[in-house]
Amino acid sequence: KEWLSKGHGEYREIPSERDFFQEVKESKNVVCHFYRDTTFRCQIMDKHLAVLAKKHVETKFLKLNAEKSPFLCERLRIKVIPTLALVKDGKTQDYIVGFTDLGNTDDFTTETLEWRLGCADIINYR
């Protein structure tokens, strides 16, 4: 219940960099997708993250427009879109950059992404 009140269980966009800091402060595990509207692969990532957000309520799933967050992208050294920042206890622990870790293909499965997030210990994965 507490997780749901903090926005867990859904995949949603946050409007600004300032919101990012607030969101990661209030949840132990956060996956944030840095995306661009014009990047086709971001839509592929969105589809998988929407599924995983419902399945893994223990983790908060967010997306942030990289073009509207230059400070954060520079601070987190995000150069490739899409990039997932995996944040644990307010600190960025790991990144999934592009599709390299997901088989280097556009048609990777949701399970592949789930496994990779599990490896980073950002979701409960068995």
C-alpha positions as CSV (number, residue, x, y, z in Angstrom):
1,K,0.0,0.0,0.0
2,E,2.8,2.4,0.9
3,W,4.6,1.6,-2.4
4,L,1.4,2.3,-4.4
5,S,1.0,5.6,-2.6
6,K,4.5,6.6,-3.8
7,G,3.8,5.8,-7.4
8,H,4.9,2.2,-7.6
9,G,3.1,-0.3,-9.8
10,E,2.8,2.0,-12.8
11,Y,5.3,3.3,-15.4
12,R,5.0,7.1,-15.5
13,E,6.8,10.2,-16.8
14,I,8.2,12.8,-14.5
15,P,8.1,16.4,-15.7
16,S,11.5,17.7,-14.6
17,E,15.0,17.1,-13.1
18,R,13.8,18.4,-9.8
19,D,11.1,15.7,-9.6
20,F,13.8,13.1,-10.2
21,F,15.6,13.9,-7.0
22,Q,12.3,13.9,-5.0
23,E,11.2,10.5,-6.5
24,V,14.5,8.7,-5.9
25,K,14.6,10.0,-2.3
26,E,11.3,8.5,-1.3
27,S,11.8,5.0,-2.8
28,K,14.5,2.4,-2.2
29,N,14.6,1.0,-5.8
30,V,14.0,3.2,-8.9
31,V,14.4,2.5,-12.6
32,C,14.5,5.7,-14.6
33,H,14.4,5.6,-18.4
34,F,16.1,8.6,-20.0
35,Y,14.4,8.8,-23.4
36,R,13.9,11.0,-26.4
37,D,10.6,11.3,-28.3
38,T,12.3,10.9,-31.7
39,T,14.2,7.7,-30.7
40,F,12.4,4.5,-31.9
41,R,14.2,2.3,-29.4
42,C,12.7,4.3,-26.5
43,Q,9.2,3.2,-27.6
44,I,10.4,-0.4,-27.5
45,M,11.8,0.1,-24.0
46,D,8.6,1.8,-22.8
47,K,6.6,-1.3,-23.8
48,H,8.7,-3.6,-21.6
49,L,8.9,-1.2,-18.7
50,A,5.1,-0.7,-18.6
51,V,4.8,-4.5,-18.2
52,L,7.5,-4.8,-15.5
53,A,6.2,-1.8,-13.5
54,K,2.9,-3.7,-12.9
55,K,4.7,-6.9,-12.0
56,H,7.4,-5.5,-9.7
57,V,5.6,-3.2,-7.3
58,E,8.7,-3.2,-5.1
59,T,10.5,-0.9,-7.6
60,K,9.4,2.5,-8.9
61,F,9.5,2.8,-12.8
62,L,9.9,6.3,-14.2
63,K,10.8,8.0,-17.5
64,L,12.4,11.4,-18.0
65,N,12.9,13.3,-21.3
66,A,16.7,13.5,-21.8
67,E,16.3,16.7,-23.8
68,K,14.6,18.4,-20.9
69,S,17.1,17.3,-18.4
70,P,20.6,18.3,-19.6
71,F,22.0,18.8,-16.0
72,L,21.0,15.3,-14.9
73,C,22.2,13.7,-18.1
74,E,25.6,15.4,-17.7
75,R,25.8,14.5,-14.0
76,L,24.9,10.9,-14.7
77,R,27.1,10.8,-17.9
78,I,24.2,9.7,-20.1
79,K,25.3,9.8,-23.7
80,V,23.3,7.0,-25.3
81,I,19.5,7.0,-25.6
82,P,17.7,4.9,-24.3
83,T,19.6,4.6,-21.0
84,L,18.1,3.2,-17.8
85,A,19.5,4.5,-14.6
86,L,19.1,2.0,-11.8
87,V,19.0,3.9,-8.5
88,K,19.2,2.2,-5.1
89,D,18.9,4.1,-1.8
90,G,19.2,7.4,-3.7
91,K,22.5,6.5,-5.5
92,T,22.8,5.4,-9.1
93,Q,24.2,1.9,-8.9
94,D,24.1,0.7,-12.5
95,Y,23.0,1.6,-16.0
96,I,21.5,-0.3,-18.9
97,V,22.8,1.6,-21.9
98,G,21.1,1.0,-25.2
99,F,20.3,-2.6,-26.0
100,T,23.8,-4.0,-25.6
101,D,23.0,-6.0,-22.4
102,L,19.7,-7.1,-23.8
103,G,21.1,-9.2,-26.7
104,N,21.9,-6.2,-29.0
105,T,18.5,-6.7,-30.8
106,D,15.3,-4.6,-31.1
107,D,13.2,-7.7,-30.4
108,F,14.5,-8.6,-27.0
109,T,12.0,-10.1,-24.6
110,T,10.5,-8.5,-21.5
111,E,12.0,-11.5,-19.6
112,T,15.5,-10.5,-20.8
113,L,15.1,-7.0,-19.4
114,E,13.6,-8.4,-16.2
115,W,16.7,-10.8,-15.8
116,R,19.1,-7.8,-16.4
117,L,17.3,-5.7,-13.8
118,G,17.4,-8.7,-11.4
119,C,21.2,-9.0,-11.9
120,A,21.5,-5.4,-10.7
121,D,19.3,-6.3,-7.7
122,I,16.9,-3.5,-8.5
123,I,13.9,-5.8,-8.6
124,N,13.1,-9.1,-6.8
125,Y,13.9,-11.7,-9.4
126,R,14.2,-15.4,-9.0
